Amino acid sequence: MPMIDVYASNDLLPSGSDRRIGEALTLAALRAEGVAAPSQYYLENTGVFIHRMDPATVQTAAEPLAKTVRMEGGWGIGGTAFGREEFTALAAALETEVRDAPADTRC
């Protein structure tokens, strides 16, 4: 089953959004794998792990407090690693969840 890890600084993802983001990414992963109407088995065995990090620990060569997200995917349903299309769908789902969060929940 697909497993996804999302790493982001605490101040990037909206406060209180973990469940909404987790559910949206789980369903996006299943859709990317061709599971349009997942059974309870798929819902219970596909996971998203959200790692909220201290902003000072997320850096790039250009920025000491980078506003970036790292997403890693595990194995898909067919036993193959996620490809470019699957990750594009997951990134779009994450972007939508963060963009559509109410303004008062943003850190």
Order of alpha helices (4+ residues) and beta strands (2+ residues): beta-alpha-alpha-beta-beta-alpha
